[in-house]
Amino acid sequence: NFTQIPLLIGNNDFETGLYIPASALSNHTDTLPHWEAQANITFACPAGARANISASHNLPVWRYRWFGNFPNTRLMTDPNSGAYHCSEVPFVFDTLPTGPGIPPDTEAEILIRAYVQGAWAAFVKDPVHGLSNYEDGWPQYSPFVPSIIRLAYNNVTGTNLGLSSLYDSTCASTYPISTTGGSGYNTEL
């Protein structure tokens, strides 16, 4: 029982980068491996499992991972907050921070912002084909081929594809999915 509609789903490369400074304000610190594990358990693994559910039912699904990390979006530098939870939202809605003491947008940010806004608009206008036809085309997600769209990977615009196994290897389960497209062999990813 789940909604069987096209899906655009993803997560950010270091979701918990948002929570480290908040925890520090309350005198609570943890190790970087702790925060990385929390990012996987809370964000990456559920996104992967949900994408696999759609893929296993032959529904259009596109999966992304946000990597954008810019001087004017960083919350901290030691450790670097990286692509933390919701850090892609200002790119989608053109609400990047500005003002005294905040570095200006980089040229890469401007290009990535336009690309991301175009991708989200393409999906909204045509959830079935929009992303497949956007720019150089986004492949539909499959856990068996490089098809995770790595947005702002190395702060570069465009599609950069990665294998789900790069990001899902720590997941307890990412939902079994058939390699034959039918009810045959299933594999845990």
N, C-alpha and C positions, 0 to 999 in steps of 0.2 A: 504494500500500500504506500505509494508515493506519487507525487505529481509527475506525470510523464510529459514534460515539455522540454524544449531546448534549454541548455544550462551553460552559463558562463560562471565558472567557479575558480577560486584561487586563494592564495595566501601570500603573505610577505615573507621575505627571506629570514628576517629576524624579528618576528612578531613581538617577542617579549622585550625587545629593546625599549618599548614604551614603559614597561613596568619596573625596570631597574632603577631609574631615578626616583620614582614614587616610593619604592621600597627603601631606598637610601634615605629619603626624607624622614622615614619612621625608624631610622637606625637599624634597618634589617638589610643584611647583605647576603648574597649567595654567590656561588662560583659560576663562571661562564658555562661550564657543562650543565649545571642545573638549569640555567635559563634556556639553553639550547634544547634540552630535553622537554622542558615545559612548552616551548614553541612547537615542537613536533607533536606532542601529546594533545595539546589544546587546539592547534590550528592546522598544521600540515597533514597529519594523519587523517583527521576527519574530512578535509577537503579531498584527499586522495580516495578515501573510501566512497565518498558521495559521487565523485567523478566516475569511479569504477562501476557503481550501480547503474548510472545512466548508460555508460559504454556497454555494459553487459546486456542491456535491454535495447541495444541498437538505437538509442536516442542521440540526437545531436548534442555533443558536449565539448566545450573548449575549456581547457584548464590552463591557468597562468600562475606564475610566481613573480612577484614584484621585487626588484633588486635596487630600485632608485635610492641613492644615498648622496645627498648634496649638502654643501655648506649651510644653506639657509633652511634645511629641514632637519638637521641633526639636533637631537636633544642633549647629547653628551658626546664626548670624544674619548673617554677612558673608562670602560670600553666604549667603542664607537656604537652609537645606537642603531646604526645601519638602517635597513628597510624595516622599520618597526610597524606595529599594528596601526592601521589606518593612514600610514604615510603616503599611500597612493591617492587617497581621497582628494587632497588639494590639487592634484594633477588632473583628475577627472572633472572637478568643478571649478578649476581655475581660481583657486583661493590660496595660492602659496603665500607664505608670510612675507610681509614687507615692512619697512619702517627703520627708524634709527638703530644702528648696530646690527642689522640683519643683512647679510651679504645679498647682492642682487642675484637674480636667476642666472644660471650659466647658459651658454648657448645650447649645450646638450639638454638641459632642462626644458628649454623652450621647444625644442624639436620633439622631445619625448612627450611633453604635455600635449602637443597637437596630435601626435600619433595615438596616444591613449584615448584622448577625447574622440578621435575618429573611430577607433575600434569600438568603444562603448556605444557610440551613436549607430554604428553599423549593426551591432547586435540588437539594439532596441528597435531599429527600423525593420529588420528582417532577422528574427531569431533563428531561422532555419538555415539561411544561406549567407547572411550578412558578413560574418567573419571569414567564411571561405572565400568570399569575393573581395575582401578588404585588402588594399595595397597589394602585397605579394602573396596574399592568401594565408589564412591560418588553417593548419590541418586540424581536423577533429581529433580529440584526445583518444589515445589508445595507450594502455600500459605497456605495450609490446614494441613500440617504436618511439623514437624521439618526437614528442608532440606536446610537451609542456612548453607553453610560450613563456620565455624568460624575458619579461619586460624590464627595460632599463638595465639589462645585464651589462656590467662594466660601463654603465651610463651611456649605452649606445642605443639609438633608435632602431626600431624594426623588430622582426621576429628572429629570435634566437631560440632554437629548440633544444630541449633536454629530455632525457629519459626519466620516467617516474621513479625508477630504481635508485637514481641519485638522491632522491628526497624522501622516499618511502621505506628505505631499508631498516629504519628503526621502528617502524609501525608494527604493533602486535598483529593487526589484521587490516587489510585494505579492501576487503570484500572479495571473495573468490569470483573469478571471471573466466569464462570459457575461452580457450585458445582457438576453438573451431567455429565460434559464432553460434553454436547450437547448445545442446544439453550434454555435450560430451565432457572431455577432460577439463577439469578445473584446476587452477593453480593459485596458491596464496602468493601474493606479490611481496 
